[in-house]
Amino acid sequence: MKTQVCIIGGGPSGLLLSQLLHLKGIDTVLLEKYSREYVLGRIRAGVLEHGFAKLMREAQCGERMDREGEIHEGIYIAHDKGMDRIDLHKHSGGSSVIVYGQTELTRDLYEARARMNGKVIHNVEDVTLHDLTSAAPYVTYREGDQIIRIDCDYVVGADGFHGVSRKSIPKDVLREYERVYPFGWLGVLSRTKPVSPELIYARHERGFALCSLRSQVLSRYYIQVPLEDSVEDWSDEAFWEELKRRLPDDVAARLITGPSIEKSIAPLRSFVAEPMRYGRLFLAGDAAHIVPPTGARGLNSAASDIYYLYHAVVDHYHKKDDSGLDGYSEKALARVWKAQRFSWWMTMLLHRFPAHIPYDQKLQDTELAYLLSSERAQQSLAENYIGLPF
Protein backbone atom coordinates (compact mmCIF):
# COMPACT_ATOMS: atom_id res chain seq x y z
CA MET A 1 0.00 0.00 0.00
CA LYS A 2 1.22 3.53 -0.79
CA THR A 3 0.12 6.94 0.39
CA GLN A 4 1.52 10.42 0.80
CA VAL A 5 0.85 10.81 4.54
CA CYS A 6 0.32 7.91 6.95
CA ILE A 7 -1.50 9.08 10.08
CA ILE A 8 -1.30 7.01 13.27
CA GLY A 9 -4.31 7.55 15.55
CA GLY A 10 -8.02 7.81 14.78
CA GLY A 11 -9.02 10.44 17.33
CA PRO A 12 -10.12 13.96 16.42
CA SER A 13 -6.57 15.15 15.61
CA GLY A 14 -5.81 12.42 13.11
CA LEU A 15 -9.26 12.53 11.56
CA LEU A 16 -9.21 16.31 11.20
CA LEU A 17 -5.80 16.30 9.51
CA SER A 18 -6.86 13.49 7.18
CA GLN A 19 -10.01 15.37 6.21
CA LEU A 20 -8.24 18.69 5.63
CA LEU A 21 -5.52 17.11 3.50
CA HIS A 22 -8.08 15.14 1.47
CA LEU A 23 -9.83 18.38 0.56
CA LYS A 24 -6.51 19.65 -0.82
CA GLY A 25 -5.97 16.53 -2.93
CA ILE A 26 -3.37 14.94 -0.63
CA ASP A 27 -3.74 11.21 -0.02
CA THR A 28 -3.69 9.80 3.50
CA VAL A 29 -4.12 6.47 5.24
CA LEU A 30 -5.21 6.56 8.88
CA LEU A 31 -4.48 3.68 11.27
CA GLU A 32 -6.38 3.27 14.55
CA LYS A 33 -5.67 0.64 17.21
CA TYR A 34 -9.28 0.38 18.40
CA SER A 35 -12.71 0.11 16.80
CA ARG A 36 -14.73 3.15 15.77
CA GLU A 37 -17.25 2.33 18.52
CA TYR A 38 -14.49 2.33 21.14
CA VAL A 39 -13.14 5.69 19.98
CA LEU A 40 -16.62 7.20 20.05
CA GLY A 41 -17.16 5.83 23.55
CA ARG A 42 -14.47 8.06 25.02
CA ILE A 43 -15.83 10.94 27.11
CA ARG A 44 -13.65 14.01 26.68
CA ALA A 45 -13.68 17.79 26.85
CA GLY A 46 -16.14 19.84 24.90
CA VAL A 47 -14.95 23.47 24.98
CA LEU A 48 -13.77 24.54 21.51
CA GLU A 49 -11.84 27.75 21.00
CA HIS A 50 -12.82 29.93 18.05
CA GLY A 51 -9.78 28.83 16.00
CA PHE A 52 -10.73 25.16 16.33
CA ALA A 53 -14.31 25.91 15.28
CA LYS A 54 -13.02 27.74 12.20
CA LEU A 55 -10.82 24.75 11.31
CA MET A 56 -13.81 22.40 11.58
CA ARG A 57 -15.73 24.59 9.16
CA GLU A 58 -12.78 24.59 6.73
CA ALA A 59 -12.83 20.79 6.94
CA GLN A 60 -16.53 20.90 5.94
CA CYS A 61 -17.42 19.32 9.29
CA GLY A 62 -18.85 22.28 11.18
CA GLU A 63 -22.52 22.26 10.20
CA ARG A 64 -23.81 20.26 13.18
CA MET A 65 -21.37 21.95 15.53
CA ASP A 66 -22.76 25.36 14.52
CA ARG A 67 -26.34 24.10 14.77
CA GLU A 68 -26.16 22.23 18.07
CA GLY A 69 -23.13 23.70 19.85
CA GLU A 70 -23.61 26.09 22.76
CA ILE A 71 -21.95 29.48 22.30
CA HIS A 72 -20.50 30.65 25.61
CA GLU A 73 -19.43 34.24 26.10
CA GLY A 74 -18.33 33.90 29.73
CA ILE A 75 -17.44 31.64 32.64
CA TYR A 76 -18.16 31.84 36.37
CA ILE A 77 -15.67 31.51 39.21
CA ALA A 78 -17.24 30.54 42.53
CA HIS A 79 -15.36 31.14 45.78
CA ASP A 80 -15.98 31.63 49.49
CA LYS A 81 -17.26 35.17 48.99
CA GLY A 82 -19.70 34.42 46.19
CA MET A 83 -19.51 33.95 42.44
CA ASP A 84 -18.08 36.24 39.76
CA ARG A 85 -18.50 36.12 35.99
CA ILE A 86 -15.58 36.60 33.62
CA ASP A 87 -16.92 38.13 30.41
CA LEU A 88 -14.90 36.36 27.71
CA HIS A 89 -16.69 38.18 24.89
CA LYS A 90 -16.03 41.63 26.32
CA HIS A 91 -12.45 41.04 27.41
CA SER A 92 -11.36 39.27 24.20
CA GLY A 93 -12.68 41.85 21.78
CA GLY A 94 -15.82 39.96 20.80
CA SER A 95 -14.77 36.30 20.71
CA SER A 96 -16.37 33.31 22.40
CA VAL A 97 -16.07 29.53 22.74
CA ILE A 98 -18.37 26.72 21.61
CA VAL A 99 -19.37 23.89 23.95
CA TYR A 100 -19.70 20.80 21.77
CA GLY A 101 -18.84 17.31 22.97
CA GLN A 102 -15.68 15.70 21.63
CA THR A 103 -17.64 12.52 20.96
CA GLU A 104 -19.96 14.41 18.60
CA LEU A 105 -17.07 16.23 16.97
CA THR A 106 -15.30 12.92 16.35
CA ARG A 107 -18.51 11.43 14.96
CA ASP A 108 -18.80 14.33 12.50
CA LEU A 109 -15.22 13.77 11.34
CA TYR A 110 -15.76 10.01 10.93
CA GLU A 111 -18.87 10.62 8.85
CA ALA A 112 -17.03 13.11 6.65
CA ARG A 113 -14.20 10.65 6.01
CA ALA A 114 -16.74 7.95 5.16
CA ARG A 115 -18.57 10.24 2.69
CA MET A 116 -15.30 10.91 0.91
CA ASN A 117 -14.16 7.28 1.01
CA GLY A 118 -11.27 8.14 3.27
CA LYS A 119 -8.89 5.31 4.16
CA VAL A 120 -9.46 4.73 7.89
CA ILE A 121 -8.32 1.30 9.08
CA HIS A 122 -9.41 0.15 12.55
CA ASN A 123 -8.26 -2.59 14.93
CA VAL A 124 -4.67 -2.53 13.69
CA GLU A 125 -2.06 -4.27 15.83
CA ASP A 126 1.70 -4.05 16.23
CA VAL A 127 2.08 -0.74 14.39
CA THR A 128 5.78 -0.09 13.73
CA LEU A 129 7.45 2.94 12.17
CA HIS A 130 10.51 2.36 9.96
CA ASP A 131 13.31 4.42 8.37
CA LEU A 132 12.01 7.72 9.70
CA THR A 133 15.21 9.60 8.92
CA SER A 134 15.34 8.37 5.33
CA ALA A 135 13.58 9.78 2.26
CA ALA A 136 11.35 6.68 2.14
CA PRO A 137 9.78 5.93 5.53
CA TYR A 138 7.20 3.20 5.89
CA VAL A 139 4.78 1.82 8.46
CA THR A 140 3.84 -1.78 9.11
CA TYR A 141 0.95 -3.24 11.05
CA ARG A 142 -0.48 -6.67 11.69
CA GLU A 143 -3.92 -7.78 10.60
CA GLY A 144 -4.48 -11.30 11.87
CA ASP A 145 -1.44 -13.28 10.73
CA GLN A 146 -0.60 -10.85 7.94
CA ILE A 147 1.92 -8.00 8.15
CA ILE A 148 0.88 -5.09 5.95
CA ARG A 149 3.28 -2.37 4.79
CA ILE A 150 2.41 1.24 3.96
CA ASP A 151 5.02 3.24 2.04
CA CYS A 152 4.64 6.99 2.48
CA ASP A 153 6.35 10.35 2.30
CA TYR A 154 5.56 11.38 5.87
CA VAL A 155 4.23 9.87 9.10
CA VAL A 156 2.07 11.83 11.54
CA GLY A 157 1.83 10.48 15.08
CA ALA A 158 -1.51 11.47 16.58
CA ASP A 159 -1.86 8.33 18.66
CA GLY A 160 -1.95 9.79 22.16
CA PHE A 161 0.29 9.65 25.20
CA HIS A 162 0.61 5.84 25.18
CA GLY A 163 0.97 5.48 21.41
CA VAL A 164 3.90 4.12 19.43
CA SER A 165 4.84 7.33 17.61
CA ARG A 166 6.65 9.24 20.34
CA LYS A 167 8.31 6.01 21.46
CA SER A 168 9.78 5.70 17.95
CA ILE A 169 12.01 8.73 18.57
CA PRO A 170 15.40 7.70 20.04
CA LYS A 171 15.77 8.45 23.73
CA ASP A 172 18.93 10.47 23.14
CA VAL A 173 16.94 12.78 20.85
CA LEU A 174 13.72 13.14 22.85
CA ARG A 175 13.41 15.49 25.82
CA GLU A 176 10.40 15.11 28.10
CA TYR A 177 9.08 17.59 30.65
CA GLU A 178 6.44 16.45 33.12
CA ARG A 179 4.57 17.48 36.24
CA VAL A 180 2.12 15.10 37.94
CA TYR A 181 -0.42 16.78 40.22
CA PRO A 182 -1.34 15.20 43.58
CA PHE A 183 -5.04 14.77 42.77
CA GLY A 184 -7.47 13.78 40.05
CA TRP A 185 -10.88 14.78 38.73
CA LEU A 186 -13.85 12.53 39.39
CA GLY A 187 -16.25 13.20 36.52
CA VAL A 188 -19.91 12.28 36.17
CA LEU A 189 -22.01 12.53 33.03
CA SER A 190 -25.75 12.69 33.68
CA ARG A 191 -28.84 13.14 31.55
CA THR A 192 -29.95 16.22 33.48
CA LYS A 193 -30.51 19.90 32.74
CA PRO A 194 -27.28 21.86 33.44
CA VAL A 195 -27.25 23.92 36.62
CA SER A 196 -25.86 26.92 34.73
CA PRO A 197 -25.92 28.09 31.09
CA GLU A 198 -22.17 28.78 31.39
CA LEU A 199 -19.37 26.82 33.07
CA ILE A 200 -18.83 27.30 36.81
CA TYR A 201 -15.30 26.85 38.14
CA ALA A 202 -15.58 26.46 41.92
CA ARG A 203 -12.71 27.01 44.35
CA HIS A 204 -13.53 25.59 47.78
CA GLU A 205 -11.66 24.57 50.91
CA ARG A 206 -12.81 20.96 50.32
CA GLY A 207 -11.38 21.02 46.79
CA PHE A 208 -12.11 22.16 43.26
CA ALA A 209 -15.37 21.52 41.41
CA LEU A 210 -16.57 22.22 37.87
CA CYS A 211 -20.10 22.44 36.49
CA SER A 212 -20.01 21.86 32.75
CA LEU A 213 -22.40 20.61 30.08
CA ARG A 214 -22.64 18.88 26.74
CA SER A 215 -26.10 20.13 25.82
CA GLN A 216 -29.25 21.47 27.46
CA VAL A 217 -30.14 17.93 28.56
CA LEU A 218 -26.69 16.49 29.22
CA SER A 219 -24.50 17.70 32.09
CA ARG A 220 -20.88 17.00 33.01
CA TYR A 221 -19.70 17.63 36.57
CA TYR A 222 -16.32 17.18 38.25
CA ILE A 223 -14.87 17.25 41.74
CA GLN A 224 -11.23 17.14 42.84
CA VAL A 225 -10.39 13.86 44.60
CA PRO A 226 -7.20 12.27 46.02
CA LEU A 227 -5.19 10.16 43.59
CA GLU A 228 -5.75 7.05 45.69
CA ASP A 229 -9.55 7.25 45.28
CA SER A 230 -11.29 4.91 42.84
CA VAL A 231 -14.63 5.18 41.07
CA GLU A 232 -15.95 2.41 43.34
CA ASP A 233 -15.39 4.69 46.34
CA TRP A 234 -17.99 7.11 45.03
CA SER A 235 -21.67 6.27 44.73
CA ASP A 236 -23.83 8.68 42.75
CA GLU A 237 -25.38 9.92 45.97
CA ALA A 238 -21.97 10.62 47.55
CA PHE A 239 -20.82 12.47 44.44
CA TRP A 240 -23.87 14.76 44.32
CA GLU A 241 -23.62 15.51 48.04
CA GLU A 242 -19.96 16.46 47.76
CA LEU A 243 -20.52 18.55 44.64
CA LYS A 244 -23.24 20.53 46.42
CA ARG A 245 -20.93 21.23 49.36
CA ARG A 246 -18.43 22.88 47.01
CA LEU A 247 -20.94 25.11 45.21
CA PRO A 248 -22.57 28.36 46.37
CA ASP A 249 -25.81 27.67 48.25
CA ASP A 250 -28.06 29.13 45.54
CA VAL A 251 -26.36 27.03 42.84
CA ALA A 252 -26.51 23.85 44.96
CA ALA A 253 -30.21 24.45 45.63
CA ARG A 254 -31.09 24.38 41.92
CA LEU A 255 -28.78 21.49 40.97
CA ILE A 256 -30.74 18.69 39.32
CA THR A 257 -29.27 15.28 40.09
CA GLY A 258 -29.78 11.94 38.40
CA PRO A 259 -28.16 8.57 37.68
CA SER A 260 -24.68 8.76 36.21
CA ILE A 261 -24.37 7.42 32.68
CA GLU A 262 -20.57 7.59 32.84
CA LYS A 263 -18.22 8.00 35.79
CA SER A 264 -14.43 8.10 35.75
CA ILE A 265 -11.38 9.55 37.50
CA ALA A 266 -8.73 11.34 35.47
CA PRO A 267 -5.35 12.07 37.07
CA LEU A 268 -3.95 15.51 36.24
CA ARG A 269 -0.65 15.79 34.42
CA SER A 270 1.36 18.40 32.52
CA PHE A 271 3.63 16.91 29.86
CA VAL A 272 5.62 18.13 26.84
CA ALA A 273 7.90 16.18 24.52
CA GLU A 274 10.49 17.95 22.39
CA PRO A 275 11.12 17.98 19.47
CA MET A 276 7.80 17.33 17.75
CA ARG A 277 9.60 16.27 14.56
CA TYR A 278 12.05 13.47 13.98
CA GLY A 279 13.04 12.96 10.35
CA ARG A 280 9.82 12.26 8.45
CA LEU A 281 7.78 11.79 11.66
CA PHE A 282 5.66 14.63 13.08
CA LEU A 283 3.94 14.41 16.46
CA ALA A 284 0.58 16.05 17.14
CA GLY A 285 -1.80 16.32 20.08
CA ASP A 286 -1.49 14.06 23.14
CA ALA A 287 1.38 12.18 21.51
CA ALA A 288 3.49 15.27 22.23
CA HIS A 289 1.79 17.15 25.05
CA ILE A 290 -0.86 16.90 27.77
CA VAL A 291 -2.35 19.61 29.96
CA PRO A 292 -4.61 19.51 33.02
CA PRO A 293 -8.21 20.02 31.85
CA THR A 294 -8.66 23.12 34.02
CA GLY A 295 -8.02 25.59 31.21
CA ALA A 296 -9.77 23.57 28.44
CA ARG A 297 -6.57 23.55 26.35
CA GLY A 298 -6.02 19.85 25.61
CA LEU A 299 -8.09 19.33 22.46
CA ASN A 300 -7.49 22.94 21.42
CA SER A 301 -3.70 22.55 21.65
CA ALA A 302 -4.00 19.51 19.39
CA ALA A 303 -5.98 21.62 16.92
CA SER A 304 -3.20 24.18 16.67
CA ASP A 305 -0.73 21.36 15.88
CA ILE A 306 -3.03 20.21 13.10
CA TYR A 307 -3.37 23.77 11.78
CA TYR A 308 0.40 24.18 11.48
CA LEU A 309 0.94 20.69 10.09
CA TYR A 310 -1.91 20.94 7.57
CA HIS A 311 -0.58 24.17 6.09
CA ALA A 312 3.00 22.88 6.10
CA VAL A 313 2.08 19.68 4.23
CA VAL A 314 -0.05 21.60 1.70
CA ASP A 315 2.82 24.03 1.08
CA HIS A 316 5.17 21.08 0.51
CA TYR A 317 3.00 19.41 -2.11
CA HIS A 318 1.45 22.48 -3.76
CA LYS A 319 4.30 24.99 -3.60
CA LYS A 320 7.40 22.81 -3.04
CA ASP A 321 7.96 24.95 0.05
CA ASP A 322 9.34 23.02 3.04
CA SER A 323 9.72 25.95 5.42
CA GLY A 324 6.51 24.98 7.26
CA LEU A 325 7.67 21.41 7.77
CA ASP A 326 11.13 22.52 8.83
CA GLY A 327 9.73 25.01 11.33
CA TYR A 328 6.81 22.90 12.56
CA SER A 329 8.28 21.72 15.85
CA GLU A 330 9.51 25.13 16.95
CA LYS A 331 6.27 26.88 15.95
CA ALA A 332 3.98 24.27 17.49
CA LEU A 333 5.95 24.10 20.73
CA ALA A 334 5.84 27.88 21.18
CA ARG A 335 2.04 27.72 21.34
CA VAL A 336 2.05 24.46 23.31
CA TRP A 337 4.09 26.02 26.11
CA LYS A 338 1.72 29.00 26.29
CA ALA A 339 -1.16 26.55 26.70
CA GLN A 340 0.86 24.72 29.35
CA ARG A 341 1.38 27.97 31.24
CA PHE A 342 -2.30 28.87 31.17
CA SER A 343 -3.45 25.40 32.25
CA TRP A 344 -0.86 25.33 35.05
CA TRP A 345 -1.97 28.78 36.21
CA MET A 346 -5.68 27.85 36.26
CA THR A 347 -4.86 24.61 38.10
CA MET A 348 -2.73 26.35 40.70
CA LEU A 349 -5.35 29.08 41.18
CA LEU A 350 -8.39 26.88 41.77
CA HIS A 351 -7.30 23.63 43.42
CA ARG A 352 -6.58 22.69 47.01
CA PHE A 353 -3.02 21.36 47.23
CA PRO A 354 -2.32 18.90 50.09
CA ALA A 355 1.21 20.26 50.65
CA HIS A 356 0.23 23.93 50.72
CA ILE A 357 1.43 25.83 53.75
CA PRO A 358 -0.50 28.90 55.03
CA TYR A 359 1.79 31.18 52.99
CA ASP A 360 0.84 29.33 49.77
CA GLN A 361 -2.83 29.62 50.65
CA LYS A 362 -2.54 33.38 51.20
CA LEU A 363 -0.85 33.79 47.82
CA GLN A 364 -3.61 31.77 46.16
CA ASP A 365 -6.25 33.95 47.84
CA THR A 366 -4.45 37.09 46.70
CA GLU A 367 -4.10 35.82 43.13
CA LEU A 368 -7.85 35.18 42.91
CA ALA A 369 -8.69 38.56 44.46
CA TYR A 370 -6.41 40.27 41.95
CA LEU A 371 -8.03 38.44 39.03
CA LEU A 372 -11.53 39.41 40.12
CA SER A 373 -10.58 43.06 40.66
CA SER A 374 -8.41 43.68 37.59
CA GLU A 375 -9.67 44.29 34.05
CA ARG A 376 -6.19 43.55 32.71
CA ALA A 377 -6.03 40.20 34.51
CA GLN A 378 -9.46 39.23 33.16
CA GLN A 379 -8.38 40.23 29.66
CA SER A 380 -5.41 37.89 29.97
CA LEU A 381 -7.65 35.02 31.10
CA ALA A 382 -10.11 35.69 28.28
CA GLU A 383 -7.38 35.90 25.64
CA ASN A 384 -6.01 32.52 26.65
CA TYR A 385 -9.38 30.84 27.23
CA ILE A 386 -10.87 31.70 23.84
CA GLY A 387 -7.57 30.75 22.19
CA LEU A 388 -4.37 32.50 21.22
CA PRO A 389 -3.87 33.14 17.49
CA PHE A 390 -2.42 30.28 15.45
Buried (B, 14 or more C-beta within 10 A) or exposed (E): EEBBBBBBBBBBBBBBBBBBBBBEEBBBBBBBBBEBEEBBEBBBBBBBBBBBBBBBEBBBBBEBBEEBBBEBBBBBBBBEEEBBBBEBBBBBEEBBBBBBBBBBBBBBBBEBBEEEEBBBBBBBEEBEBBBBEEEEBBBBBEEEEEEBEBBBBBBBBBBBBEBBBBEBBEEEEBEEEEEEBEBBBBBBBBEBBBBBEBBBBBBBEEBBBBBBBBBEEBBBBBBBBEEEEEBEEBEBEEBBEBBBBBBBEEBBEEBEBEEBEEBBBBEBBBBBBBBBBBBBBBBBBBBBBBBBBBBBBBBBBBBBBBBBBBBBBBBBBEEEEEEBBEEBBEBBBEBBBBBBBBBBBBBBBBBBBEEEEEEEEEEBEEBBEEBBEEEEBBBBBBBBBBBBEB
